[in-house]
């Protein structure tokens, strides 16, 4: 699942955020249930690698990809 196309920056206002929280915060998914399902089913990639850990701690600069849309964690 390679990052393709433009990458949008999403400011989290801090140093880190969990993957599940970021998916909702960035507007990639609307509900916690959808987030859980997408992550467990392997539809979410972090830095071009599928990650099935909803609680993964993201850092500034990480790129999250879901359904062809990529967003970068920015401070």
N, C-alpha and C positions, 0 to 999 in steps of 0.2 A: 504494500500500500504506500506508494511513493507520493510525496508532496508534489503537486502539480498546480500550475496557475499561481495567481497572486496570493500572498499571505497577508491577512489583516492583523494589525496589532490590537490587542485588547489589554487595557491598563487595569491591573488588579489593585493598585494603590498600596502595594506592599511587596514583601519578598517572596511569598509563596502562597499556593492555594492547592486544594485537592482536586484531582481530575474530575470527579463527579460534580463538584461545585462549579468548576470552571466551565464545563459543558453548558450548564444552565446560565451562568453569568455571561458567557459569550454569546448566548442566544442560539447555540447549535441545537439544543433540545429544550423542551418546555417543562417537563416534569421529572421528578426523581425516579419514577417508575420507568420512564423511557430511557433515562440515563443508565440505570442499572441494566436494563435489557440490552441496550446497544453495546455496553462495555463487555458484559458476559458473553454476548454473541460474537465478539471480536470485530466489531465495526469501527472501533476507535483506535487510532494510532497516535503514539507520542514519539516525535522525532523519527518518523517513518517505521516504527516497530509497533505491532499490535500490543496493546497492554490491557489486560483484563482485571486490573486492580482499580476499583472505583476510588479507593483512598490514597492512591499514589500521590505523593507530594510533588507538585510541579514547581519548577524554578523559572525565574525570569530568563527568557530566551528559548524555552521549550516551545515546540510547534505541535499543536494538536490538530489532527485531521479527522473529519467525519463527513461521509457522503460527498467527497470531492471538495469540501471547503476546509481551508487551513487557517488557523489563527495562532498567533504568537503571543505568549505570555509576556507582557511588558509591565514595568513598574508603575 
